[in-house]
């Protein structure tokens, strides 16, 4: 592995600086040369620490970019919150982090106003049964201002009023990830493009952090309109698995 930026701190602004150092690394980072933005800051005490929502975003965004996952908090019993343990041992999250397919390690693939981003990573070869991990990220808004005097105090809880006020709808259009789901040219007729075919895709969707305290993935069912929309809290993510896609019956 190799470092992409300077030392991280437990503050949201510094973690975002580390995240930006990963942009463009999807085609560079690879087995034997993983891009490393420094350690996770989940559960680290201090001034201006992350909220629970921000902690999940830290893990999801580092996982989907194949970043080596290093803990920097005190993991002794009584010094770490049980929900932090659930978050960092989430098997679906670890699967996303460890997978490498189609010569792409994960990266930002779309951004829009205001502070809306989509990050994605193929987990399998393209074709029938292919799976792609996607993070819908709301970088915008304001969250609770937290200070943690001891490790067990981090992360702090989110402010429900702020979460509601600054949440944003983010839509994933399947044409953004169709190249990782569909074999090039497979099943296309006439002048039909891969993007046009993606508008007819029906896919299974799962929420990687869907279990209580982000313990594991939970199915969100099947979506057949060529897109999926989620309401994402400020500094939060919707961490999704998209797979088993077929052409919808029109």
C-alpha positions in Angstrom: 0.0 0.0 0.0 1.0 3.6 -0.4 -0.2 6.9 1.2 -2.3 9.3 -0.8 -2.3 12.2 1.7 -1.0 13.6 5.0 -1.9 12.4 8.5 -5.6 12.1 9.3 -7.3 13.6 12.4 -10.6 12.7 14.1 -12.4 15.7 12.6 -14.8 15.6 9.7 -13.0 18.2 7.6 -9.7 16.2 7.8 -11.4 13.0 6.9 -12.9 14.7 3.8 -9.4 15.8 2.8 -8.3 12.2 3.0 -11.3 11.1 0.9 -10.5 13.7 -1.8 -7.0 12.2 -2.1 -8.7 9.0 -3.3 -10.5 10.6 -6.2 -9.0 9.2 -9.4 -7.3 6.3 -7.7 -9.9 3.7 -8.9 -7.8 2.9 -11.9 -4.5 3.2 -10.1 -5.0 1.3 -6.8 -4.7 -2.4 -7.3 -3.4 -5.7 -5.8 0.1 -5.0 -4.6 -0.3 -1.2 -4.6 -3.4 -0.2 -2.6 -4.1 3.5 -2.1 -4.0 4.2 1.6 -5.6 7.5 3.0 -4.6 6.7 6.6 -6.5 5.0 9.4 -10.2 5.1 10.1 -11.2 7.7 12.8 -14.2 5.8 14.1 -14.4 5.8 17.9 -11.4 8.1 18.4 -11.8 10.6 21.2 -11.0 14.3 21.1 -12.5 17.7 20.1 -14.8 17.8 17.1 -15.2 14.0 16.8 -17.6 12.4 14.3 -21.2 11.5 14.9 -22.6 8.0 14.4 -23.8 8.9 10.8 -20.4 10.4 10.0 -18.7 7.3 11.3 -20.7 5.0 9.0 -19.8 7.3 6.1 -16.0 7.1 7.0 -16.2 3.3 6.9 -18.3 3.1 3.8 -16.2 5.5 1.7 -12.9 3.9 2.7 -14.3 0.4 2.1 -15.7 1.2 -1.4 -12.3 2.6 -2.5 -10.5 -0.6 -1.5 -8.5 1.4 1.2 -6.7 -0.8 3.7 -8.8 -0.5 6.8 -6.8 0.3 9.9 -8.5 1.0 13.3 -7.0 3.8 15.4 -9.4 3.7 18.3 -9.1 1.8 21.7 -10.8 -1.5 21.0 -10.7 -2.9 24.6 -14.0 -3.8 26.2 -15.4 -0.8 28.0 -13.5 1.6 25.8 -15.3 1.0 22.5 -19.0 1.3 21.8 -20.7 -2.0 20.8 -22.2 -0.3 17.7 -18.6 0.6 16.6 -17.7 -3.1 16.9 -20.8 -4.0 14.8 -19.8 -1.5 12.2 -16.2 -2.6 11.6 -17.0 -6.3 11.5 -19.9 -6.0 9.1 -19.3 -8.9 6.7 -21.0 -7.2 3.7 -18.8 -4.1 4.2 -15.7 -6.2 4.4 -16.7 -8.1 1.3 -16.9 -4.8 -0.6 -13.6 -3.7 0.7 -11.8 -6.9 -0.2 -13.2 -7.5 -3.7 -11.4 -6.5 -6.8 -12.8 -6.9 -10.3 -12.8 -5.4 -13.7 -9.5 -3.6 -13.0 -11.2 -0.9 -10.9 -10.7 -0.4 -7.1 -13.6 2.0 -6.6 -14.0 5.8 -7.0 -16.3 8.7 -7.2 -18.4 8.3 -10.4 -20.8 11.3 -10.1 -21.3 14.5 -8.2 -24.1 17.1 -8.3 -25.6 20.0 -6.4 -25.6 20.5 -3.5 -22.9 18.1 -2.1 -24.4 15.0 -3.7 -22.0 12.3 -4.7 -22.0 8.7 -5.9 -19.1 6.3 -5.4 -19.1 2.8 -6.9 -17.0 -0.4 -7.2 -17.6 -3.6 -9.2 -17.4 -6.7 -7.0 -17.6 -9.3 -9.7 -17.0 -9.7 -13.5 -19.7 -8.1 -15.7 -22.5 -10.3 -16.9 -25.4 -12.3 -15.4 -25.3 -12.2 -11.6 -22.8 -9.3 -11.5 -22.8 -7.2 -8.3 -21.8 -3.5 -7.9 -21.3 -1.7 -4.6 -22.6 1.9 -4.5 -22.4 4.7 -1.9 -24.8 7.6 -2.2 -23.1 10.3 -0.2 -24.6 13.6 1.1 -21.5 15.7 1.8 -23.7 18.8 2.5 -25.4 20.0 5.6 -24.7 20.5 9.3 -24.4 17.8 12.0 -24.0 17.8 15.8 -20.9 19.3 17.1 -19.3 16.6 19.3 -16.5 16.4 21.8 -15.5 13.1 23.4 -13.4 13.2 26.6 -12.9 9.4 26.6 -13.0 6.7 23.9 -16.4 5.4 25.0 -17.9 8.8 24.2 -17.1 8.6 20.5 -18.9 8.7 18.3 -21.7 10.9 19.6 -25.3 10.6 18.6 -26.8 12.6 15.7 -29.2 15.5 16.2 -32.6 14.3 14.7 -33.6 17.9 13.9 -30.4 18.5 11.9 -30.6 15.2 10.2 -34.1 16.0 9.0 -33.3 19.5 8.0 -30.3 18.7 5.8 -31.2 15.3 4.4 -31.2 15.1 0.6 -32.7 12.7 -1.9 -30.0 11.1 -4.1 -30.8 9.0 -7.1 -28.7 6.3 -8.7 -29.5 5.8 -12.3 -28.4 2.4 -13.3 -26.8 3.6 -16.5 -24.0 5.0 -14.3 -23.0 1.4 -13.4 -24.2 -0.5 -16.4 -20.7 -1.1 -17.7 -20.0 -3.2 -14.6 -23.3 -5.0 -14.8 -23.6 -5.8 -18.5 -21.2 -7.5 -20.8 -20.3 -5.1 -23.6 -22.7 -5.6 -26.5 -24.5 -8.4 -24.8 -28.2 -8.6 -25.8 -28.1 -5.1 -27.5 -30.1 -4.7 -30.7 -30.0 -2.1 -33.4 -29.0 1.3 -32.1 -29.7 0.4 -28.5 -26.9 1.7 -26.2 -25.9 0.2 -22.9 -27.2 3.2 -21.1 -30.6 2.8 -22.8 -30.7 -0.8 -21.8 -29.9 0.1 -18.2 -33.1 2.1 -18.1 -34.9 -1.2 -18.4 -32.9 -3.0 -15.8 -34.5 -4.7 -12.8 -32.1 -5.3 -9.9 -31.9 -6.6 -6.4 -30.8 -4.0 -3.9 -29.5 -4.5 -0.4 -28.5 -2.0 2.3 -25.0 -2.9 3.6 -25.7 -1.0 6.9 -29.3 -2.1 7.1 -29.1 -4.1 10.3 -29.5 -2.5 13.7 -26.3 -0.6 14.5 -25.0 -1.5 11.0 -24.6 -5.1 11.9 -25.2 -6.5 8.4 -26.9 -6.2 5.0 -30.7 -6.1 4.7 -32.6 -6.6 1.4 -34.5 -3.6 0.0 -36.2 -5.7 -2.6 -36.2 -5.5 -6.3 -36.2 -2.2 -8.3 -37.3 -2.2 -11.9 -37.5 1.4 -13.1 -33.8 1.7 -13.9 -33.0 3.8 -10.8 -33.1 3.9 -7.1 -33.6 6.9 -4.8 -32.6 7.2 -1.1 -33.0 10.0 1.4 -29.5 10.5 2.8 -28.8 12.4 6.0 -26.2 15.2 6.2 -22.6 13.7 6.1 -24.3 10.4 5.7 -24.4 7.5 3.2 -26.7 4.9 1.7 -24.4 2.0 1.2 -25.9 -0.4 -1.4 -25.3 -3.6 -3.2 -26.8 -3.7 -6.7 -27.0 -7.1 -8.4 -28.8 -10.0 -10.1 -30.0 -7.5 -12.8 -32.3 -8.5 -15.6 -34.2 -6.6 -18.3 -37.5 -5.6 -17.0 -40.7 -6.7 -18.6 -42.1 -3.7 -20.4 
